[in-house]
Amino acid sequence: MSKELSKTKLELSQNETELNTATKELSSIKSELNSTKEDNNKMRIELERLDNEHSDFKSKYSIAKEKLEELEPQVGILREDFEQKENELEGVKKDLQQTISDKYIEIETLRNEIAEELSSKEAEIARAKNEIEAKNKEIEAIGLKIKSLEDYIAEAKGAPQVIEKIREILSIKGFLSDKELEDILTNKQE
């Protein structure tokens, strides 16, 4: 029984170690998800900044259009410059939108992977908890068996004294009444 108890305690310790490892892995996965969300937020801020730049360029274009009559010879140059800048901005905007789209897909993929892994880890944790509970019940059962055996051993140790008292009374009186037997057994149990 002692070997069985030691084996059960060792298995319980291993299950607790596996549970701690699963909890640490879950923490690491959550940290990676938070980092990806931060990257996504930074890209959104950059896109907003570029949208603001685009608005600024449109504003400058309006001003240039108003001055067209005054600066007729320079209008063509300014228009070309504006169009070039607008094309560049559109290119950058498309690139950023593609990057954001790619990152969104990546985030969704990571989210799904993390959800699957989280579900798997939660199942592992549930299994480990069930195993721990089962082992605790086994330990309790073994403890009860040990207590029962200890009680049995304690009773068996008192048996020679009871027999000696019975012999003593028989040698004096020649018989033993039920009341005397009950008194002997009661004294033995106290």
Secondary structure, 3 states (H helix, E strand, C coil): CHHHHHHHHHHHHHHHHHHHHHHHHHHHHHHHHHHHHHHHHHHHHHHHHHHHHHHHHHHHHHHHHHCCCCCHHHHHHHHHHHHHHHHHHHHHHHHHHHHHHHHHHHHHHHHHHHHHHHHHHHHHHHHHHHHHHHHHHHHHHHHHHHHHHHHHHHHHHHHHHHHHHHHHHHHHHCCCCHHHHHHHHHHHHC
